[in-house]
């Protein structure tokens, strides 16, 4: 049940507006429907990400790809982290705890094995070109979450593209597609 305030009383004595708060159970279905509608018109659907993310192997590859690109400039920003969580949870239907486990593992393995080993691992997880492009698109979208794709993020994305057999792919065209 929504809880609504009576609004704000302004200096002129008039009361305007009201603020309603909704529980997650009330809000999430509405938000998910709206996002699903938006998603149908974007790169997310073109690359069948919701469908692909149902596969645990692809999920691991996608999370690692996004994390590698986002962390390329020294750390994944909070904005990038939140964008990944939101996309995977809201659009992908992935449980938040599962996402957190994947991100924790990705961070730990990046620290212990380094970028080259992680790129090779992602390449091992990816089964075809469509999966490779979809994972890379997700990674680039997360890099764009803070409105800047740094030179380091671009370099890591290029390294991933090469490792995934997508060296000829135009990163700028992918970024334009994501921006819509």
C-alpha positions in Angstrom: 0.0 0.0 0.0 1.4 3.4 -1.0 2.0 5.9 1.8 1.5 9.5 0.7 2.3 12.7 2.5 0.0 15.7 2.2 2.5 17.7 0.3 4.6 20.7 1.1 3.3 23.9 2.6 4.8 26.9 0.8 5.5 30.4 2.1 2.3 31.6 0.6 0.3 29.1 2.8 -0.6 26.9 -0.1 -0.1 23.2 0.2 1.2 21.6 -3.1 2.1 18.2 -4.2 2.2 15.0 -2.4 4.9 12.4 -2.0 4.0 8.8 -2.2 6.3 6.0 -1.3 5.8 2.5 -2.4 7.2 -0.8 -1.0 9.5 -2.7 -3.3 6.8 -5.2 -3.9 4.5 -2.5 -5.2 7.1 -0.5 -7.1 9.2 -3.2 -8.7 6.5 -4.7 -11.0 5.7 -1.2 -12.4 9.3 -0.3 -12.8 10.1 -3.7 -14.4 7.2 -3.3 -16.9 8.5 0.2 -17.8 12.1 -1.0 -18.2 11.0 -4.1 -20.1 9.1 -1.8 -22.5 12.2 0.4 -22.9 14.4 -2.6 -23.2 12.5 -3.9 -26.2 13.6 -0.9 -28.2 17.3 -1.0 -27.3 20.6 -2.8 -27.8 19.7 -5.0 -24.7 17.0 -6.8 -26.7 18.9 -6.8 -30.0 21.6 -8.8 -28.2 19.1 -11.0 -26.3 20.7 -10.2 -23.0 17.8 -11.2 -20.8 17.7 -14.6 -22.5 21.5 -15.0 -22.4 21.9 -14.1 -18.8 19.7 -17.1 -17.8 22.8 -19.2 -18.6 25.2 -19.2 -15.6 28.3 -19.5 -17.8 27.3 -16.4 -19.9 26.4 -14.6 -16.7 29.9 -15.2 -15.3 31.5 -14.0 -18.6 29.3 -10.9 -18.8 30.0 -9.9 -15.2 33.7 -10.5 -15.6 33.6 -8.5 -18.9 31.8 -5.6 -17.3 34.0 -5.7 -14.2 37.2 -5.8 -16.2 36.2 -2.8 -18.3 34.9 -0.8 -15.3 37.9 -1.5 -13.1 40.4 -0.7 -15.9 41.0 2.8 -14.7 41.9 1.7 -11.2 38.5 0.9 -9.7 34.9 0.3 -10.6 33.1 3.5 -9.6 30.0 3.3 -7.5 27.9 4.5 -10.4 29.3 1.7 -12.6 28.7 -0.9 -9.9 25.1 0.3 -9.4 24.5 0.4 -13.1 25.6 -3.3 -13.4 23.5 -4.3 -10.4 20.4 -2.5 -11.8 20.8 -3.9 -15.3 21.3 -7.4 -14.2 18.7 -7.4 -11.5 15.9 -5.3 -13.2 16.4 -6.2 -16.9 18.1 -9.5 -16.5 16.0 -10.8 -13.6 19.2 -12.0 -11.8 19.1 -12.3 -8.0 21.1 -9.5 -6.3 23.0 -12.0 -4.1 24.1 -14.0 -7.2 25.3 -10.8 -8.8 27.3 -9.8 -5.6 28.9 -13.3 -5.5 29.9 -13.0 -9.2 31.3 -9.5 -8.6 33.2 -10.5 -5.5 34.7 -13.5 -7.4 35.6 -11.3 -10.4 37.4 -8.7 -8.2 39.3 -11.4 -6.3 40.4 -13.2 -9.5 41.4 -10.0 -11.2 43.6 -9.1 -8.2 45.2 -12.6 -8.0 45.5 -13.4 -11.7 45.7 -10.1 -13.6 43.9 -8.8 -16.6 45.4 -11.1 -19.3 44.4 -14.2 -17.4 40.8 -12.8 -16.8 40.5 -12.0 -20.5 41.5 -15.5 -21.4 39.0 -16.9 -18.9 36.2 -14.8 -20.4 37.2 -16.1 -23.8 36.9 -19.7 -22.5 33.4 -19.0 -21.2 32.1 -17.5 -24.4 30.6 -20.0 -26.8 29.9 -17.9 -29.9 30.2 -14.5 -31.5 26.7 -13.4 -30.4 27.6 -14.1 -26.8 30.9 -12.3 -27.2 29.2 -9.2 -28.6 26.5 -9.2 -26.0 29.0 -9.5 -23.1 31.1 -6.7 -24.6 28.0 -4.5 -25.1 27.1 -5.0 -21.4 30.7 -4.1 -20.4 30.7 -0.9 -22.5 27.3 0.1 -21.2 28.6 -0.2 -17.6 31.7 1.9 -18.6 29.3 4.6 -19.9 27.3 4.7 -16.6 29.5 7.5 -15.3 29.3 9.2 -18.7 33.0 8.7 -19.5 34.8 5.8 -21.1 38.4 6.4 -20.1 41.4 5.5 -22.2 42.1 2.6 -19.9 38.6 1.3 -20.1 38.7 1.6 -23.9 42.1 -0.3 -23.9 40.7 -3.1 -21.8 37.6 -3.3 -24.0 39.8 -3.5 -27.1 41.8 -6.3 -25.3 38.6 -8.2 -24.5 37.3 -7.7 -28.1 40.5 -9.2 -29.4 40.5 -12.1 -26.9 36.9 -12.8 -27.9 37.6 -12.8 -31.6 36.0 -9.5 -32.2 39.1 -7.4 -33.0 37.5 -5.9 -36.1 34.5 -4.7 -34.1 34.1 -0.9 -34.0 33.9 0.1 -30.3 32.8 3.7 -31.2 29.8 2.3 -33.1 29.0 0.1 -30.1 29.1 3.0 -27.8 26.8 5.0 -30.1 24.3 2.1 -30.2 24.3 2.0 -26.4 23.8 5.7 -26.0 20.8 5.3 -28.4 
